[in-house]
Amino acid sequence: MPELPEVEVVRRGLAEHVVGHVVESVTVTHPRSVRRHLEGAADLAARMTGLRVAAAERRGKYLWLTFDDPDTALVVHLGMSGQMLVQPADTPVEKHAHILATLDDGTQLRFVDQRTFGGWALAPLVTVEGTLLPEPVAHIARDPLDPLFDSESVVSTLRTKDSEIKRLLLDQSVVSGIGNIYADESLWRAKIHGNRPASGLTRPALRTLLAEVGVVMGEALAAGGTSFDALYVNVNGQSGYFERSLAVYGREDEPCRRCGAAIRRERFMNRSSYSCPRCQPKPRPRTH
């Protein structure tokens, strides 16, 4: 699942190549790719045709386009394998290209989705804390790269929670954009085990953790994101290379880059967590 840096890489590509252009036509070739647009493919195509793209926006892992119609946004769900590619219209269409939007400069914005978990949907815009957001994104918290991100407020929220800190980092209503990879990387940098209860961490420790989240995401963004297979690419079809810099994620039994201890893998929420047993000691079992 793409996380904040990967989605931001795509957003920047859309801002460069799509914003300012008029949608001349939209073709949908797979109904699953518009299943979240309840009015159907024909309605989405008709409503998008003739609109000029005004901006490419993002909050956390959520991506959307706004138009010269101030009330409408196109919410893009990348799912597990969704790609937003900008191609010359005469380029052969990719096997899993399920939506084609032809623009006024002769290019096409193509939604390519091998696993069909993603899709497009038009949604109204609503104002949340002074910011316009698509209605399906209204519940999503600000992310650490948002200029209006309030770190102290998030620290205060975390201090009231008895849940494991990693579980809360993954909760998009608390802080958005963080997925499994960057949670593990940030926790390693902050020397905190993901199973530690948030309420048991000090304010300085939580501040350090959130700062490390911002740093690791910034570094990943500079590297074009993390690509573990060929399905994550930017709008030009290029892969990111931050996986070369990962300190713990995917490095089971390899030496910690800080202390040399063997990285361990543990099960967590139906996925894997990676940590250093020496730098990130597990919390003691709670006694009641």
C-alpha positions, 0 to 999 in steps of 0.5 A: 500500500503506498504511503505518504511519500509515494503518494506525494511523488505522484501528486507532484507529477500530476501538478507538473503534467496535468494541472491547468489542462482541460479534460476532453474525454474520459473512458472507463474500461473496468467497472470496478475502477469506478465502483466508489462513484455510485452514479456509475462510469457514464456519470463520472465521464460526463461530469469530468468532460470539459473541466480544467484541472485546478490543483493536485492535492493530498492529505496523508495517503489520500490523493485528489484533483480539484477543478475549475468547478469549485464544488467537485474533487476527483478522489483517487484511491491507489489501492494496492497497485494503482498507478496514475500515468501521464502518456502521449495519447498514441502510446499503446494502452497498458494492459491494466489501464482501466480509466483513460482521461484525454487532456487538451495537450494530447496526453492521457492521464491513465489509471492503471490498476492490476489488482483493481482495489483502487479507483476514481470517484467524484466527491463534494468538497467540504471545509474542515478546520479551514481547509477544503477536503473531499467529503470521503477525506474529511475524517483524515488527520493532518500529516507530518508534512502538512504546514499546519500539522500541530505536533503538540496536539498530536502528542497530547492525544497520544498521551491519553491512549493506552493502545500500542504506539505503532497501532496509533501511528497507523490510525489515520484519524490520529496522524495520517500518511504513516503506514507499516514501513515508515512506522517501523523506520521512525520507531527504530530511529526514536529507539521505541518498540512499537508495542509500547503503550502510548500513554506510557511514553513521555512528551519528549519521547513522543515529540522525538518520534513525530520529528523522526516520522517527518525526517524519514518521510522527507528522506523517502520523498527525496528518494522518490519513495519506496518500491518493493515491486514494479507496481509503485511508480511515479507518473512517468513510470519510474520507481523510487529507491528509498528501500536501499536506505531502510534501517529495519523494515524487511531486514530480518536477521540482518545487523542493526545499523546502529548497534549490530544486533540481529533485526527481528520480525514479529507479527502485528495487526496481520502484518510484520513489524521489524525492530532491533531487540537491543535499541528497541527493548520490548515493554514488560508485560502489564500486571493487573 
